[in-house]
Amino acid sequence: MINLVTGAAGFLGSHLCDALLAKGHEVIGLDNFFTGSKDNLRHLRDHSHFEIIRHDIIHPILLESERIYNFACPASPIHYQFNPVKTIKTSVLGTINMLGLAKRVKARILQASTSEVYGDPEEHPQKETYWGRVNPIGPRSCYDEGKRVAESLLINYQQQNGVDIRIIRIFNTYGPRMALNDGRVISNFIVQALRGEPITIFGRGEQTRSFCYVSDLIDGTMRMMEQQEISGPVNLGNPEEITVMELADLILKLTASKSRLVFKELPIDDPVRRKPDISLAREKLGWEIQVQLRDGLQETIAYFKKVLSVH
């Protein structure tokens, strides 16, 4: 089976390419390398079933594919706020182009949406039925609203044109191949701890997140693509909640770092609580978290140690 993966050189996209190839599929990767890295795909350079094309999905492309995984979009606030108009274009124009391709070649398409569609939620934990509480003109809106529009586009292409769709809402995910300058809390804390720099905590560190290891997320993604029962959206994330302060303490212990904590003002529209209800994923996908936070952090710390040794 031919699989098209957009954002293939990114953190999640590259792991998805590995998993698809491991199952014997052919994979075509697209990436404009704005946040993706060639290093993430270097090990696949000579793989007979893999090819990578430098392409920005805001422009149409003609390819043959049976499955389309649309993962292209900067996902950390530092990156998606760097060029907010481009971020919106990627989620809107890029998704339109991938849906047009899916319609043309009769491919099934899976959209990587996000827990950010829930905004700063008033419902906790968040179920797929919750409509969200998003600021449409805030600094995060280029990402939040772009992904909300992407979901709407998939639903409308399904209803109007019969396109076979799947939607997942990804909660905080971590693991090897996160970028050094990713700007998300786990990579920030690990890099700061390993360098002996102060650990930057926004607010008082009482806000909560739920962290899913990358292998679990990719497993859920592939299960969602291949099941026949529902089109989504379906939450994929770790239902175990942890405060940012607890996370900092755990990373300090695992890295044996002497870094001190420094506190800064909370960013605008930063969610106070974030935790998925994964009842739907359990029921329809048979999906559960397999990698516990401590184990996943140890793998991620080992990865960043290697990266920092060559930088």
Backbone bond lengths (Angstrom), bond angles and torsions (degrees), N, CA, C in turn:
res aa  C-N    CA-C-N  psi(-1)  N-CA   C-N-CA  omega(-1)  CA-C   N-CA-C  phi
1 M - - - 1.463 - - 1.521 109.55 -
2 I 1.340 116.59 137.28 1.460 121.45 179.52 1.529 109.12 -92.11
3 N 1.330 115.72 124.45 1.459 122.56 179.62 1.521 109.76 -114.66
4 L 1.321 116.53 131.92 1.459 122.04 173.90 1.523 108.17 -103.79
5 V 1.334 116.93 125.73 1.463 122.15 179.35 1.520 108.35 -118.90
6 T 1.343 117.26 113.99 1.460 119.43 174.09 1.530 108.43 -87.80
7 G 1.332 116.11 147.59 1.463 119.80 -172.94 1.520 111.01 70.84
8 A 1.333 116.36 33.27 1.468 121.64 -171.22 1.529 113.38 -66.71
9 A 1.318 117.65 -24.09 1.464 120.13 -178.65 1.527 112.02 -92.01
10 G 1.322 116.59 3.39 1.455 120.42 179.15 1.518 112.48 -81.46
11 F 1.310 115.49 178.06 1.468 122.84 179.49 1.533 111.05 -55.48
12 L 1.320 117.20 -58.13 1.460 120.10 -178.49 1.524 111.83 -75.06
13 G 1.331 116.72 -42.15 1.454 120.57 -177.06 1.516 113.50 -58.32
14 S 1.328 116.80 -40.90 1.469 119.88 -178.57 1.523 111.40 -68.29
15 H 1.331 117.13 -38.40 1.470 120.15 176.36 1.533 110.83 -66.50
16 L 1.318 116.49 -36.08 1.459 120.58 177.44 1.533 110.33 -64.87
17 C 1.335 117.12 -42.92 1.464 120.71 176.94 1.529 110.34 -57.72
18 D 1.335 117.32 -45.86 1.468 121.32 178.38 1.528 111.28 -56.48
19 A 1.329 115.94 -46.95 1.465 120.77 -175.44 1.532 111.33 -67.05
20 L 1.323 117.46 -39.23 1.462 120.97 178.84 1.528 111.17 -67.26
21 L 1.323 116.29 -42.41 1.465 120.53 178.69 1.521 110.98 -64.99
22 A 1.335 116.17 -36.74 1.467 120.46 179.25 1.520 111.63 -63.11
23 K 1.338 116.27 -24.71 1.467 120.42 177.88 1.526 112.40 -91.09
24 G 1.336 116.49 5.50 1.454 120.78 175.20 1.515 115.46 88.80
25 H 1.347 117.29 10.06 1.456 120.36 -179.85 1.533 111.31 -82.22
26 E 1.316 115.83 161.58 1.458 121.48 167.91 1.525 108.10 -89.88
27 V 1.328 115.80 142.73 1.467 120.39 -177.46 1.523 110.03 -131.60
28 I 1.328 115.11 128.27 1.462 121.92 169.23 1.520 106.65 -108.90
29 G 1.311 117.17 122.59 1.454 121.62 179.58 1.518 111.65 -103.96
30 L 1.328 116.24 137.44 1.465 121.45 172.59 1.518 108.64 -116.77
31 D 1.322 116.92 138.37 1.468 120.54 175.33 1.523 109.00 -161.85
32 N 1.343 116.58 141.35 1.464 119.96 175.06 1.529 111.35 -95.45
33 F 1.335 116.59 -1.25 1.469 124.41 176.37 1.529 112.99 61.29
34 F 1.344 116.42 30.04 1.467 119.51 173.09 1.527 109.68 -70.67
35 T 1.314 117.11 -49.64 1.468 120.17 173.68 1.525 111.42 -117.60
36 G 1.327 118.03 -17.49 1.465 120.75 177.42 1.520 111.25 -70.90
37 S 1.326 116.08 158.10 1.464 121.48 -177.35 1.523 110.72 -126.98
38 K 1.330 116.61 134.33 1.464 120.82 175.83 1.530 111.21 -60.98
39 D 1.335 116.12 -27.83 1.470 119.56 179.17 1.531 111.29 -60.35
40 N 1.337 116.60 -31.45 1.466 120.22 -179.20 1.526 112.76 -67.34
41 L 1.338 116.19 -18.79 1.465 120.78 -177.29 1.530 112.62 -116.84
42 R 1.317 116.99 2.49 1.467 120.34 -174.68 1.528 111.64 -56.81
43 H 1.329 116.43 -37.23 1.470 120.31 -178.08 1.529 112.58 -69.62
44 L 1.340 116.55 -11.90 1.474 120.52 -179.92 1.529 112.35 -102.14
45 R 1.311 116.68 4.50 1.462 121.67 -171.60 1.539 112.59 -54.85
46 D 1.330 116.86 -38.98 1.467 120.72 -176.78 1.530 112.92 -105.21
47 H 1.336 116.17 13.13 1.466 119.14 -179.65 1.527 109.52 -72.04
48 S 1.325 116.44 128.42 1.465 120.92 -173.00 1.530 113.17 -69.19
49 H 1.333 117.53 -18.99 1.467 120.51 -177.72 1.531 112.80 -105.25
50 F 1.336 116.66 13.55 1.464 119.41 -176.29 1.521 110.96 -129.47
51 E 1.332 115.45 137.95 1.470 119.98 169.38 1.525 108.92 -141.51
52 I 1.326 115.15 145.76 1.465 120.53 179.51 1.523 108.51 -117.19
53 I 1.318 116.41 135.90 1.464 122.80 179.03 1.521 108.29 -121.38
54 R 1.339 115.88 128.01 1.469 118.93 173.96 1.525 108.26 -75.00
55 H 1.313 116.00 112.01 1.457 119.83 -177.21 1.520 109.57 -157.67
56 D 1.320 116.21 140.73 1.462 123.16 175.42 1.521 107.98 -100.31
57 I 1.338 116.59 121.45 1.471 119.15 -172.57 1.524 113.85 -72.18
58 I 1.334 118.31 -2.60 1.472 117.22 172.64 1.533 109.91 -69.74
59 H 1.341 115.98 -10.82 1.466 121.97 173.67 1.531 108.55 -108.91
60 P 1.329 118.46 139.88 1.467 120.82 179.92 1.524 111.86 -62.25
61 I 1.323 115.91 157.48 1.455 121.89 174.96 1.524 108.40 -147.26
62 L 1.329 116.59 144.90 1.458 122.22 179.19 1.522 109.37 -107.02
63 L 1.329 116.15 117.34 1.455 122.32 179.96 1.522 109.00 -145.41
64 E 1.320 115.82 160.07 1.457 120.21 170.92 1.524 108.77 -97.79
65 S 1.328 117.20 130.04 1.465 121.07 179.74 1.524 109.33 -159.06
66 E 1.327 115.54 149.45 1.463 120.22 177.06 1.526 111.96 -102.71
67 R 1.329 116.35 -22.96 1.457 122.69 178.06 1.529 108.41 -134.64
68 I 1.321 116.45 135.91 1.472 121.44 176.71 1.522 108.38 -123.20
69 Y 1.321 115.54 120.21 1.466 121.50 174.15 1.527 106.87 -104.66
70 N 1.335 117.35 109.21 1.468 120.29 -176.08 1.532 110.61 -93.60
71 F 1.335 115.47 92.47 1.460 122.18 -177.69 1.533 112.58 -109.83
72 A 1.313 118.04 2.87 1.463 120.35 -175.32 1.523 111.24 -74.19
73 C 1.317 116.31 117.21 1.474 123.03 172.19 1.523 108.13 168.10
74 P 1.338 118.07 133.38 1.469 118.73 172.45 1.522 109.23 -57.68
75 A 1.339 117.07 138.29 1.471 119.24 -171.85 1.522 114.24 -118.25
76 S 1.307 118.37 -8.49 1.465 118.84 177.78 1.530 109.08 -104.89
77 P 1.343 117.41 147.68 1.468 119.97 -176.83 1.528 113.78 -53.75
78 I 1.323 118.32 -39.93 1.468 120.75 179.83 1.522 110.19 -58.13
79 H 1.327 116.60 -44.01 1.463 120.35 -176.33 1.520 112.67 -79.04
80 Y 1.336 118.05 -43.33 1.461 116.92 -175.95 1.522 112.53 -76.49
81 Q 1.346 117.94 -19.18 1.461 120.01 176.34 1.527 112.25 -89.00
82 F 1.344 117.07 -10.62 1.469 120.63 179.60 1.528 110.41 -63.70
83 N 1.333 116.15 -41.37 1.468 121.34 178.29 1.524 107.46 -138.68
84 P 1.342 117.12 77.70 1.462 120.55 -171.79 1.519 114.18 -60.58
85 V 1.331 117.28 -35.35 1.467 119.33 179.72 1.527 109.71 -65.17
86 K 1.328 116.66 -41.54 1.468 120.44 177.80 1.534 110.78 -64.85
87 T 1.323 117.39 -36.29 1.468 120.92 177.62 1.522 110.63 -61.25
88 I 1.347 116.20 -45.70 1.465 120.02 178.44 1.526 110.49 -63.63
89 K 1.322 116.61 -42.64 1.468 120.05 179.41 1.530 110.90 -59.79
90 T 1.324 116.87 -40.46 1.464 120.49 -179.36 1.522 110.46 -62.19
91 S 1.340 116.34 -44.79 1.465 120.12 -178.41 1.520 112.80 -72.56
92 V 1.328 117.18 -33.12 1.462 119.98 -174.95 1.534 111.36 -95.96
93 L 1.335 117.64 -64.26 1.467 120.26 -179.98 1.531 110.82 -63.69
94 G 1.337 115.97 -41.11 1.461 119.53 -179.84 1.513 111.82 -61.99
95 T 1.325 116.31 -42.71 1.465 120.23 179.48 1.522 110.85 -67.66
96 I 1.336 117.13 -39.38 1.474 120.00 175.58 1.525 110.36 -58.89
97 N 1.331 116.68 -43.28 1.465 119.82 -179.62 1.522 112.05 -65.80
98 M 1.326 117.38 -39.84 1.464 120.05 179.43 1.535 111.06 -70.91
99 L 1.331 116.83 -35.15 1.465 120.04 175.67 1.527 111.11 -67.84
100 G 1.322 115.95 -38.19 1.463 119.81 176.04 1.521 111.26 -61.81
101 L 1.326 115.97 -41.23 1.462 120.72 177.00 1.527 110.88 -64.36
102 A 1.343 115.96 -45.46 1.465 120.35 179.33 1.526 110.70 -59.36
103 K 1.319 116.51 -41.71 1.471 121.25 178.83 1.529 110.29 -63.77
104 R 1.332 116.46 -42.90 1.461 121.65 -175.41 1.522 111.91 -66.98
105 V 1.338 116.78 -43.82 1.476 120.07 -174.37 1.528 112.08 -101.44
106 K 1.352 115.48 4.11 1.472 121.46 179.13 1.536 111.78 59.28
107 A 1.330 115.37 44.94 1.462 121.51 177.61 1.520 110.23 -93.69
108 R 1.302 116.10 154.95 1.464 121.50 169.32 1.525 107.53 -84.70
109 I 1.328 117.03 136.85 1.467 120.80 -177.52 1.517 110.64 -123.07
110 L 1.334 115.41 134.29 1.464 122.29 176.15 1.528 108.79 -113.68
111 Q 1.315 115.58 127.31 1.463 122.05 178.63 1.523 110.70 -99.04
112 A 1.322 115.69 123.79 1.460 120.61 172.70 1.524 108.26 -80.84
113 S 1.326 115.79 95.38 1.452 120.63 174.36 1.535 107.75 -92.33
114 T 1.298 117.30 -161.70 1.463 119.67 -167.27 1.519 111.98 -151.83
115 S 1.312 115.35 154.77 1.462 121.17 172.78 1.523 111.34 -64.29
116 E 1.332 116.94 -16.38 1.463 120.46 179.64 1.536 111.67 -64.44
117 V 1.326 117.69 -16.64 1.471 118.54 176.51 1.530 110.76 -65.83
118 Y 1.342 117.41 -17.42 1.468 120.97 176.89 1.526 111.61 -84.66
119 G 1.337 117.34 -12.34 1.462 121.24 179.86 1.520 111.77 61.29
120 D 1.338 115.92 -141.28 1.468 122.29 175.06 1.526 105.70 -92.16
121 P 1.330 117.96 94.00 1.466 120.79 -161.93 1.527 114.63 -74.94
122 E 1.313 115.19 144.76 1.463 122.27 172.30 1.521 110.57 -93.96
123 E 1.329 116.72 -13.20 1.463 122.26 176.68 1.521 108.59 -105.26
124 H 1.341 116.07 134.24 1.469 119.34 -176.55 1.524 110.33 -144.96
125 P 1.344 119.16 129.19 1.465 127.04 -8.62 1.525 111.01 -67.73
126 Q 1.320 116.23 170.90 1.459 120.05 -174.26 1.534 110.79 -89.80
127 K 1.333 115.26 125.01 1.462 122.29 173.40 1.529 109.31 -98.05
128 E 1.308 115.75 160.93 1.469 120.61 -179.74 1.522 111.96 -63.46
129 T 1.328 117.17 -22.29 1.471 120.98 -179.66 1.529 112.98 -77.85
130 Y 1.351 116.90 -11.88 1.466 120.27 -178.64 1.529 109.86 -76.27
131 W 1.335 116.83 131.32 1.462 121.09 -175.00 1.525 114.07 -80.47
132 G 1.317 116.96 -18.10 1.466 119.30 176.51 1.515 113.92 96.60
133 R 1.315 112.98 167.68 1.471 121.97 -179.92 1.530 107.35 -139.68
134 V 1.329 114.39 83.67 1.461 121.59 -171.85 1.526 110.11 -113.78
135 N 1.315 116.76 139.05 1.462 122.18 175.07 1.532 108.43 -85.29
136 P 1.336 118.31 109.13 1.466 120.01 -174.20 1.520 114.35 -70.78
137 I 1.345 117.70 -11.94 1.472 119.62 179.38 1.527 111.71 -121.19
138 G 1.328 117.14 13.95 1.460 120.71 179.41 1.522 112.00 -82.07
139 P 1.337 117.39 173.48 1.473 121.47 -177.08 1.525 113.83 -66.67
140 R 1.333 116.99 -19.26 1.470 120.02 178.53 1.526 112.54 -93.41
141 S 1.335 116.91 -3.53 1.469 120.20 -170.39 1.519 112.94 -66.39
142 C 1.345 117.53 -26.64 1.468 119.36 179.78 1.521 110.26 -59.51
143 Y 1.325 116.85 -32.72 1.460 121.82 178.78 1.520 111.20 -89.60
144 D 1.354 116.00 -52.86 1.469 120.67 -177.89 1.529 111.88 -55.35
145 E 1.323 115.47 -54.95 1.463 120.03 -174.71 1.528 111.17 -72.39
146 G 1.323 116.87 -32.43 1.463 119.72 175.85 1.514 111.17 -59.65
147 K 1.326 116.47 -43.21 1.463 120.59 180.00 1.533 111.26 -71.31
148 R 1.322 116.72 -33.68 1.470 119.48 177.41 1.531 110.21 -66.01
149 V 1.328 116.05 -40.81 1.462 119.75 176.53 1.533 110.26 -64.77
150 A 1.342 116.60 -40.60 1.466 120.14 179.22 1.533 110.83 -57.79
151 E 1.337 116.12 -43.47 1.465 119.49 177.87 1.530 110.56 -61.55
152 S 1.322 116.30 -43.72 1.469 121.04 179.59 1.525 110.81 -61.33
153 L 1.332 115.97 -40.95 1.464 119.98 178.49 1.527 111.32 -60.67
154 L 1.343 117.00 -44.23 1.462 119.54 179.94 1.528 111.29 -61.50
155 I 1.325 115.60 -46.08 1.461 119.51 179.98 1.532 110.61 -60.46
156 N 1.330 117.20 -41.78 1.459 120.27 -177.78 1.529 112.41 -71.90
157 Y 1.326 117.16 -36.09 1.470 119.55 175.49 1.535 110.15 -66.61
158 Q 1.321 115.94 -34.47 1.471 119.75 176.97 1.524 110.37 -65.28
159 Q 1.345 115.64 -47.87 1.456 120.28 -175.43 1.530 112.35 -72.11
160 Q 1.329 116.63 -38.53 1.466 120.18 -174.22 1.525 112.41 -87.77
161 N 1.346 116.12 -36.38 1.466 119.63 -171.39 1.530 114.22 -119.78
162 G 1.339 116.57 0.75 1.459 119.19 177.99 1.509 115.19 70.94
163 V 1.340 117.78 20.95 1.466 120.88 178.87 1.532 109.45 -68.75
164 D 1.312 115.86 137.45 1.469 123.03 -178.33 1.534 108.48 -83.22
165 I 1.333 116.74 108.22 1.469 120.34 -170.84 1.527 112.49 -117.18
166 R 1.337 114.14 158.51 1.457 123.42 169.44 1.535 107.28 -141.09
167 I 1.332 116.85 141.22 1.479 121.31 178.05 1.524 108.79 -129.87
168 I 1.330 116.39 127.75 1.467 121.00 171.48 1.520 109.00 -117.35
169 R 1.328 115.98 145.42 1.464 121.40 174.24 1.516 107.73 -110.46
170 I 1.328 114.94 109.41 1.464 121.92 -172.52 1.533 109.95 -88.48
171 F 1.324 115.75 125.43 1.467 121.39 172.70 1.537 108.54 -91.22
172 N 1.320 116.80 173.45 1.471 121.57 -174.11 1.528 111.60 -44.76
173 T 1.321 115.84 123.05 1.454 122.61 -178.90 1.525 108.68 -124.94
174 Y 1.325 116.25 146.42 1.469 120.54 -176.35 1.521 109.54 -144.36
175 G 1.330 115.55 167.92 1.454 120.12 176.78 1.516 110.96 148.12
176 P 1.329 117.11 -177.66 1.466 121.63 177.17 1.526 111.35 -56.32
177 R 1.328 114.49 148.49 1.472 125.99 -179.31 1.518 114.02 84.00
178 M 1.335 118.56 1.68 1.463 117.83 166.52 1.527 107.11 -61.92
179 A 1.328 116.32 145.80 1.456 120.32 -177.94 1.532 111.00 -75.19
180 L 1.332 115.38 149.33 1.472 120.26 177.08 1.531 110.93 -57.19
181 N 1.324 115.86 -39.44 1.478 121.05 -177.24 1.516 111.01 -100.63
182 D 1.325 116.82 28.96 1.459 121.67 -174.18 1.521 112.04 -59.94
183 G 1.330 116.76 -38.68 1.462 119.89 177.77 1.507 114.63 87.12
184 R 1.353 118.05 -1.86 1.460 120.08 177.69 1.524 109.14 -90.95
185 V 1.323 114.82 161.49 1.457 119.74 -163.14 1.537 112.89 -63.50
186 I 1.312 119.24 -42.23 1.469 119.68 -177.39 1.516 111.20 -67.04
187 S 1.326 117.83 -47.55 1.468 119.37 179.19 1.526 110.76 -64.59
188 N 1.338 117.04 -40.60 1.473 120.03 177.03 1.522 111.33 -56.72
189 F 1.334 115.85 -52.50 1.469 120.54 -175.91 1.526 111.54 -63.00
190 I 1.332 117.47 -43.33 1.469 120.14 -177.88 1.524 110.65 -65.54
191 V 1.320 117.22 -47.31 1.469 120.32 -179.18 1.523 110.70 -63.19
192 Q 1.331 117.20 -43.91 1.467 120.11 178.69 1.526 111.12 -63.02
193 A 1.327 116.82 -41.64 1.470 120.65 -179.72 1.522 111.23 -65.25
194 L 1.328 117.32 -43.64 1.467 120.67 -178.65 1.525 111.94 -68.36
195 R 1.335 116.15 -29.71 1.472 119.84 179.06 1.525 111.96 -87.70
196 G 1.332 116.75 -6.34 1.457 120.01 -178.02 1.514 113.16 74.14
197 E 1.333 116.24 18.72 1.460 121.06 179.16 1.530 110.02 -87.12
198 P 1.329 117.70 161.18 1.464 119.49 177.04 1.527 111.73 -59.49
199 I 1.323 116.56 139.87 1.460 122.31 176.03 1.525 108.29 -82.52
200 T 1.328 116.54 119.45 1.461 121.80 -176.30 1.525 110.67 -87.78
201 I 1.316 116.06 115.99 1.466 121.32 177.71 1.524 108.55 -114.42
202 F 1.323 115.30 126.48 1.462 120.09 179.39 1.529 109.23 -90.07
203 G 1.330 114.94 136.00 1.458 120.34 -174.54 1.523 109.21 71.07
204 R 1.324 116.34 -144.21 1.473 121.42 179.27 1.528 111.94 -100.11
205 G 1.344 115.65 3.41 1.454 119.56 -179.72 1.521 113.36 78.19
206 E 1.335 116.41 14.50 1.466 119.76 -178.31 1.531 112.16 -89.07
207 Q 1.340 117.09 -11.58 1.460 119.54 177.78 1.532 109.37 -66.29
208 T 1.327 115.92 148.66 1.469 119.73 -175.81 1.520 111.28 -111.02
209 R 1.337 114.33 153.23 1.456 122.46 173.09 1.530 108.12 -140.48
210 S 1.323 115.67 166.71 1.457 122.25 177.88 1.527 106.53 -128.34
211 F 1.316 117.44 120.13 1.464 121.23 -169.23 1.522 111.54 -109.32
212 C 1.320 115.69 122.56 1.466 123.29 -178.06 1.530 108.89 -107.90
213 Y 1.339 116.46 130.79 1.466 119.94 178.68 1.531 109.25 -72.83
214 V 1.318 116.05 146.96 1.460 121.92 -170.02 1.532 113.37 -58.62
215 S 1.322 118.55 -37.74 1.466 120.01 -178.17 1.532 110.93 -65.27
216 D 1.328 116.88 -35.51 1.465 120.36 176.71 1.530 110.93 -66.31
217 L 1.329 115.76 -42.12 1.457 120.22 -179.44 1.531 110.99 -63.38
218 I 1.320 116.81 -43.87 1.466 120.60 -179.26 1.527 110.35 -65.63
219 D 1.331 117.32 -38.76 1.457 121.37 176.69 1.536 110.38 -59.60
220 G 1.329 116.92 -46.93 1.457 121.18 178.64 1.521 112.58 -63.25
221 T 1.327 115.73 -38.22 1.465 120.94 179.46 1.525 111.28 -61.68
222 M 1.327 115.97 -47.42 1.466 120.09 -178.24 1.529 111.89 -69.58
223 R 1.320 116.35 -34.79 1.469 119.57 174.78 1.525 110.34 -62.79
224 M 1.328 115.60 -42.86 1.464 119.96 -179.59 1.523 111.07 -63.33
225 M 1.309 117.61 -41.46 1.457 121.15 -178.92 1.523 112.10 -62.54
226 E 1.319 117.09 -39.47 1.464 119.57 -170.83 1.532 115.13 -94.44
227 Q 1.350 117.74 -12.34 1.471 117.53 176.82 1.526 109.50 -76.16
228 Q 1.321 115.69 155.20 1.462 120.87 -172.64 1.532 113.77 -107.35
229 E 1.338 117.35 -2.58 1.463 119.57 -167.38 1.520 114.68 -85.36
230 I 1.323 117.27 -40.98 1.470 120.15 -174.25 1.526 110.76 -134.12
231 S 1.334 115.58 155.55 1.468 120.30 177.23 1.524 112.09 -102.40
232 G 1.331 117.03 -12.29 1.453 120.00 178.36 1.521 111.92 99.68
233 P 1.325 115.59 -174.03 1.472 127.67 8.30 1.537 113.32 -74.33
234 V 1.336 114.15 152.58 1.459 122.19 176.20 1.524 108.74 -130.63
235 N 1.334 116.02 130.46 1.466 121.19 175.74 1.520 111.26 -70.66
236 L 1.336 116.77 134.74 1.460 122.22 170.32 1.522 108.00 -126.82
237 G 1.310 116.45 114.00 1.460 120.94 -179.16 1.513 110.03 -177.55
238 N 1.296 115.52 173.92 1.466 122.05 -179.53 1.532 109.20 -88.48
239 P 1.336 118.53 121.04 1.464 119.83 -179.34 1.529 113.98 -76.01
240 E 1.340 117.44 0.06 1.465 120.67 176.43 1.525 109.39 -85.53
241 E 1.319 115.79 121.69 1.470 122.32 -174.86 1.523 110.31 -96.11
242 I 1.331 116.73 142.30 1.464 121.17 178.57 1.527 108.26 -143.02
243 T 1.344 117.44 144.60 1.466 119.34 176.13 1.528 109.39 -79.50
244 V 1.309 115.25 157.39 1.466 120.95 178.64 1.531 110.25 -61.55
245 M 1.335 116.85 -36.80 1.464 120.42 178.25 1.531 111.30 -64.75
246 E 1.327 116.90 -42.68 1.464 120.64 177.25 1.522 110.88 -62.42
247 L 1.330 116.41 -39.17 1.466 120.68 177.99 1.529 110.45 -62.81
248 A 1.325 116.90 -45.12 1.467 120.39 179.30 1.525 110.91 -59.44
249 D 1.329 116.79 -44.31 1.472 120.54 179.57 1.526 110.97 -61.80
250 L 1.328 116.86 -41.68 1.466 120.65 -179.00 1.529 111.27 -65.43
251 I 1.325 116.89 -43.19 1.468 120.39 -179.98 1.524 110.80 -67.01
252 L 1.321 117.52 -37.43 1.474 120.14 175.95 1.523 110.77 -60.88
253 K 1.330 116.44 -41.14 1.469 120.15 178.76 1.526 111.20 -66.25
254 L 1.326 117.11 -46.84 1.464 120.90 -175.91 1.527 113.14 -68.29
255 T 1.333 116.69 -27.39 1.466 120.23 179.32 1.529 112.05 -96.25
256 A 1.344 116.44 -5.99 1.472 121.54 -175.39 1.529 110.56 52.17
257 S 1.333 115.03 39.39 1.462 120.92 -176.32 1.533 111.14 -87.81
258 K 1.335 114.88 149.57 1.470 121.42 176.54 1.532 111.08 -99.74
259 S 1.331 116.54 11.86 1.466 120.18 -178.67 1.530 110.73 -58.78
260 R 1.322 114.94 143.12 1.463 119.45 176.62 1.525 108.95 -96.14
261 L 1.324 115.57 164.46 1.456 121.02 179.73 1.523 110.09 -94.67
262 V 1.319 116.90 136.36 1.464 121.50 172.64 1.524 107.86 -125.12
263 F 1.315 115.85 143.78 1.466 120.55 -174.43 1.526 110.05 -112.97
264 K 1.337 115.36 133.71 1.458 121.30 179.18 1.527 109.18 -127.24
265 E 1.326 114.52 166.13 1.467 120.24 -177.60 1.523 110.70 -64.58
266 L 1.323 116.03 140.90 1.456 122.37 -179.53 1.531 110.16 -65.98
267 P 1.336 118.59 133.36 1.471 120.43 178.17 1.531 111.37 -62.18
268 I 1.327 116.14 156.09 1.466 122.17 178.94 1.527 109.36 -62.69
269 D 1.320 116.08 135.94 1.473 124.07 175.54 1.521 113.91 64.32
270 D 1.325 117.73 18.00 1.459 120.45 177.69 1.530 108.86 -69.18
271 P 1.344 119.14 125.11 1.466 120.27 -177.31 1.528 112.09 -62.37
272 V 1.331 116.18 139.15 1.464 121.36 -179.79 1.525 110.63 -78.89
273 R 1.344 116.64 -40.27 1.468 120.66 -179.17 1.530 109.26 -134.76
274 R 1.298 115.24 144.51 1.457 119.77 -179.36 1.526 108.58 -150.99
275 K 1.328 115.90 115.48 1.459 121.12 -179.16 1.525 108.49 -157.29
276 P 1.337 117.51 127.15 1.467 118.82 -177.92 1.515 112.96 -84.07
277 D 1.312 115.44 144.87 1.457 121.19 162.43 1.529 105.38 -90.02
278 I 1.335 117.57 115.09 1.475 119.80 -175.75 1.530 112.00 -106.57
279 S 1.325 116.26 23.07 1.464 120.25 179.24 1.525 111.94 -55.00
280 L 1.336 116.92 -41.16 1.463 121.17 -178.24 1.531 110.91 -66.20
281 A 1.328 116.89 -42.47 1.469 120.43 178.65 1.523 111.15 -65.14
282 R 1.336 116.32 -38.34 1.471 119.91 177.14 1.535 110.35 -62.56
283 E 1.333 115.24 -45.92 1.467 120.43 -173.89 1.528 112.33 -72.26
284 K 1.318 116.67 -46.57 1.470 120.45 -172.00 1.528 113.57 -91.88
285 L 1.327 117.41 -27.89 1.470 120.14 -176.54 1.521 112.80 -109.07
286 G 1.338 116.88 -11.60 1.459 119.86 -173.92 1.517 111.53 62.53
287 W 1.328 115.69 34.72 1.477 121.75 -170.74 1.520 111.02 -104.03
288 E 1.309 115.70 134.18 1.469 123.17 176.00 1.525 109.18 -139.76
289 I 1.317 116.09 155.23 1.464 120.90 173.64 1.529 109.57 -67.83
290 Q 1.318 116.37 130.95 1.461 121.83 179.10 1.534 112.74 -107.00
291 V 1.327 116.98 -30.44 1.469 121.77 -174.46 1.528 109.33 -103.03
292 Q 1.324 116.02 118.50 1.461 120.77 178.73 1.527 110.65 -75.30
293 L 1.332 115.82 154.98 1.465 121.23 -172.90 1.526 112.51 -55.94
294 R 1.309 117.99 -46.82 1.472 120.47 -178.12 1.539 111.06 -59.54
295 D 1.348 116.38 -42.92 1.471 120.14 -179.54 1.528 111.12 -66.94
296 G 1.331 116.07 -43.19 1.458 119.57 179.16 1.518 112.48 -64.92
297 L 1.338 116.04 -38.04 1.466 119.62 178.15 1.524 111.37 -64.67
298 Q 1.317 117.19 -37.79 1.465 119.79 179.33 1.528 110.84 -63.39
299 E 1.330 117.05 -40.22 1.467 120.78 176.64 1.529 110.76 -64.43
300 T 1.322 115.93 -41.00 1.463 120.90 -177.73 1.521 110.94 -70.33
301 I 1.312 117.11 -39.28 1.472 121.70 176.85 1.529 110.00 -62.52
302 A 1.337 117.08 -43.32 1.474 121.02 178.64 1.528 110.42 -60.30
303 Y 1.330 116.39 -39.71 1.470 120.31 178.67 1.533 110.63 -63.40
304 F 1.337 116.81 -47.71 1.466 119.60 -177.16 1.526 111.84 -68.13
305 K 1.320 117.61 -29.33 1.470 119.84 174.24 1.521 110.98 -60.52
306 K 1.332 115.86 -42.51 1.472 120.54 178.21 1.515 111.07 -65.38
307 V 1.334 115.95 -44.98 1.465 120.10 -178.65 1.526 111.07 -62.03
308 L 1.339 115.81 -45.24 1.467 119.57 -177.92 1.518 111.74 -67.45
309 S 1.327 118.00 -25.72 1.463 120.42 -178.87 1.530 111.49 -70.52
310 V 1.336 117.27 -19.63 1.478 119.83 179.73 1.525 111.87 -108.29
311 H 1.317 117.76 3.47 1.466 121.45 177.65 1.525 110.46 -107.98
